[in-house]
Amino acid sequence: MIQQLVLASNNRGKLAELQAMFAPLGVSLVAQGTLDIPEAEEPFHTFVENALAKARHASAHSGLPAVADDAGLCVDAFGGEPGVQTAYYATRFGYPKGDDNNVRALLAQMAGLKNRRAALVSTLVAVRRPEDPEPLIAVGRAVGEITEAPRGSNGFGFDPVMYIPAFGKTFAELPVEVKNANSHRGQAARQMLALMQERWFA
């Protein structure tokens, strides 16, 4: 029985969100940094390829099953960019890497644009071992609009500028449990839990 899963990330926001979501499985989620696992290369142009590379890397270094999340913002007006390059978006415009600078750069690039539709996408991939021929893949997508200024203090990343019409609020303005239930990562995690229960824990 699987008791421990390595999360192929050191992002504390992701770890906290996914720990809460994976709690029903009775599995403890361990950040790869606590096991001295270095960051994986992410040379690919799609979320699924990068997530698979990260999961295999973490599993190979730990000898444990691993789950990886590759997520990003896909802006309609930019042809789906920044996509897999979301984490480094700010560096394209001379800012240091970081969530706040990503938001600042995005708002500057979208100034005056009427089409503000965008999607936050999360792709979760889990492997039992590095060479697992049947990785579990779950995708979540939250569609909304980019606001003209940040709103709210919950969440991280682009949450303060991701306006969700169904709620009339940004993700950062929603209570954490509501955000987690409806976010791209929440959708992907629910799918992943169902897949794990069906394939790994049945």
Protein Blocks (a to p, Z undefined) as FASTA:
>chain_A
ZZbdcddbfbfklmmmmmmmmmmnopacddfklnopacdddfbfbfklmmmmmmmmmmmm
nopacdddddddddfklnopakjmmmmmmmmnopacdfklmmmmmmmmmgoiablcdcdd
ddddddfbfklcbdcdddddddddddfbdedjehehjllmmccfknopafklpcfklmmm
mmmklmmmmmmmmmmmmmmmZZ
